[in-house]
Amino acid sequence: MVKIRLTRGGAKKRPFYHIIVTDSRSARDGRNIERLGFYNPVAQGQEKRVELNLERMKFWVDNGAQMSDKVADLYKTAAKAA
């Protein structure tokens, strides 16, 4: 099954997440199929908090990919802002 979920990056105490499409059996930070955007929970000032490629998200969801709960929340927020 294909999933859309977060993979962690960044430094200690400064998380940064990439939003990726991956096989559900892959490790959290393992192999991915496509990178769709990012989520920066500690963004400050003019830094972007969320950036998503909404067209590709829709493509993957239409083709059966399932979003994690957090990614679904981020998708709703980004779609509302667009």
C-alpha positions as CSV (number, residue, x, y, z in Angstrom):
1,M,0.0,0.0,0.0
2,V,1.2,3.5,-0.8
3,K,1.2,6.1,1.9
4,I,1.8,9.9,2.1
5,R,3.6,10.6,5.3
6,L,6.3,12.7,7.0
7,T,10.0,11.9,7.2
8,R,12.1,13.7,9.8
9,G,15.1,15.8,9.0
10,G,16.7,18.8,10.7
11,A,18.8,19.0,13.8
12,K,18.3,18.0,17.4
13,K,15.5,20.0,18.9
14,R,14.9,21.7,15.5
15,P,12.7,19.2,13.5
16,F,12.0,19.6,9.8
17,Y,9.8,17.2,7.9
18,H,9.6,16.3,4.2
19,I,6.2,15.1,3.0
20,I,6.8,12.0,0.9
21,V,5.0,9.2,-1.0
22,T,6.3,5.8,0.1
23,D,5.5,2.2,0.4
24,S,3.9,1.5,3.8
25,R,6.5,-1.2,4.6
26,S,9.4,1.3,4.3
27,A,11.1,2.7,7.3
28,R,10.2,6.2,8.4
29,D,13.3,7.8,6.9
30,G,13.8,5.1,4.3
31,R,13.3,4.9,0.6
32,N,10.6,7.1,-0.9
33,I,8.8,7.3,-4.3
34,E,8.4,11.1,-4.6
35,R,8.8,14.2,-2.4
36,L,5.8,16.4,-2.4
37,G,6.8,19.2,0.0
38,F,7.9,20.1,3.5
39,Y,6.6,21.0,6.9
40,N,8.6,23.2,9.3
41,P,7.0,23.3,12.7
42,V,9.5,25.8,14.2
43,A,9.3,28.3,11.3
44,Q,9.9,31.9,12.5
45,G,9.4,35.3,10.8
46,Q,9.1,35.1,7.0
47,E,10.0,31.3,6.8
48,K,7.3,29.1,5.2
49,R,5.7,26.7,7.6
50,V,4.2,24.4,4.9
51,E,4.7,23.9,1.2
52,L,2.9,21.3,-0.8
53,N,2.5,20.4,-4.4
54,L,-1.3,20.1,-4.3
55,E,-1.6,18.7,-7.9
56,R,0.7,15.8,-7.2
57,M,-1.0,15.2,-3.8
58,K,-4.4,15.0,-5.6
59,F,-2.9,12.6,-8.2
60,W,-1.6,10.2,-5.6
61,V,-4.8,10.3,-3.5
62,D,-6.8,9.6,-6.7
63,N,-4.6,6.6,-7.4
64,G,-5.2,5.1,-4.0
65,A,-2.5,6.5,-1.7
66,Q,-3.5,7.0,1.9
67,M,-2.5,10.1,3.9
68,S,-1.3,10.0,7.5
69,D,-3.4,12.0,10.0
70,K,-0.9,14.9,10.2
71,V,-0.5,15.0,6.4
72,A,-4.3,15.2,6.0
73,D,-4.4,18.2,8.4
74,L,-1.5,19.9,6.5
75,Y,-3.2,19.2,3.2
76,K,-6.5,20.8,4.4
77,T,-4.6,23.9,5.7
78,A,-2.6,24.3,2.4
79,A,-5.7,23.8,0.2
80,K,-7.6,26.4,2.2
81,A,-4.7,28.9,1.8
82,A,-4.4,28.3,-2.0
